[in-house]
Amino acid sequence: MTIDIRKHLVPLELLDINECKTISDTVAQMENCAIGARMIGEAARMIANWIESGKDPMVIYDDPDPKEVGFNLAAENFAKNLQNVEHGHWALTAEEYASRGFKNPIIVFGHYPRRWHDYLCERGEDGAIFINNFGVAPSWVKDGYFKGFVNADPHLILPILHCCLQERIHKTCFSFSSLMQFWQKSGGVGHQVAHGFETFRQMIEDPEYTVMSGMSGIMTMAKMGGLISHMIDQKWVQAVASTGALMGHGLVEGIGLKHYKYDPQFSDDEYGKQRLNRITDTLEPEENLTAAEMIIHKILKRVPSGKVLSPVEINQLIGKHLNRYYKSGSSILRSAYRTGTPVFVPAFWDSELGNDIETECQRRVVRKLERIYVCPGIDNQLLINIVTGAKKLGVFILGGGTPRNYLMNSAPLIDIINERLGENYYPRVRYIKGTRICPDSMFLGHLSGCTWNENMTWGKTDTVHGRFSEVMADATMIYPFYMAAMKEVIESR
């Protein structure tokens, strides 16, 4: 008998910046998001449940660096506040934990000897949390199911958990600026996060900056769309470059439809047969995409056959439609329309949004009409006008790929045009501030691992005189805190 999976679906919820009043509030919302955000949210809830039920969790940390005074002190305070120091140490090695026969739940930071892996995993998915950024996950973790695993540098995660649990258990309140200070002291990726926020803050608070924002990946499926809308509504960024997929899934949430949590009890074959498309640990029902395609059809049926449109123009048409018919909730393209913020999609056809436009074109072909043409190149002049009109040029990037390079490429593009057409055809531009949140390493040798210094060799950045931050982490873990902290900064003026 086939089970109707839709009866078992658990909806994801947009992270609402107005509900991010405390760090604990923010982490609680993250539990209903996806990938890294949900990892943090679920880990915080598990630890709080252990403490409230009298199961004092123990910290296992095999490889403390004596030079990391700030992080070690934070870890010690974290362990003490878990009330698990009766064994005489703020943290145990995996061997110490095993040799003493403890059965307490465990939080395992970073490296540990692999010979103890099976023993540590005996606590089970309800009794252990592993936190590391080198992919050593507990045995129950599988494709799309990450319970008990936080794929991140402990220097990033510990300050979040510390503040969150202090707020939940001991009713102590922390500001988002204090979280940034904890990150600053913790070192590692934590220090990167604090540095990145300060760069972001400087750009937003300086009215001379034109801030470009590039974004790729699972951000809307991970329910960060409301934060992106808020960033646009507040005019913290003046232009956006995105993947078509990110905007396509954002359109789905913009018309009030839901995305859902992936449940590993059902196979991907079953999901596929029931037309539930999986993206990491999220689900996009096919009927959502059908509904979005019909919206595109309504929008484009007024566009004459043979018309040439750019992705920015298409996104403006979608935003205008959403502004008229879907006024409630968060919507990236509605916010972009209302504020006049252009949304570039340089790789337009590589997306569901591109599929919807092509479907409309095929309808016209069947009716013996000329198709609509989409030309991303039309948007190049708009991009050039924005960057050359900036007094100071900054960039805020979530992820990598084509959106990132499209924005960064504007600088060498102008250099090439000037070289071919005349030295002063356009003013020379360089990005002089930038924050990027992306886990891809320089060692991988692909575009998303390109560093700011590498950008400088192409004439994209001025890293000698500017300020640039590389945050090597999953953006869904950090972006909510950046938005909440920036809101706190603005409101404290």
Secondary structure, 3 states (H helix, E strand, C coil): CCCCHHHHCCECCCCCHHHCCCHHHHHHHHCCCCHHHHHHHHHHHHHHHHHHCCCCCEEEECCCCCCCHHHHHHHHHHHHHCCCCCCCCCCECHHHHHHCCCCCCEEEECCCCHHHHHHHHCCCCCCEEEEECCCCCCCCCECCECCCEEECCHHHHHHHHHHHHHHHHCCCCCCHHHHHHHHHHHCHHHHHHHHHHHHHHHHHHCCCEEEEEEECCCCCCCCCHHHHHHHHHCCCCCEEEECHHHHHHHHHHHCCCCCEECCCCCCHHHHHHCCEEEECCEEEEHHHHHHHHHHHHHHHCCCCCCCEECHHHHHHHHHHHHHHHCCCCCCHHHHHHHHCCCEECCCCCCCHHHHHHHHHHHHHHHCCCCCCEECHHHHHHHHHHHHHCCCEEEEEEECCHHHHHHHHCHHHHHHHHHHHHCCCCCCCCCECEEEEECCCCHHHCCHHHCCHHHHHHCCCECCCCCEEEEECCCHHHHHHHHHHHHHHHHHCC
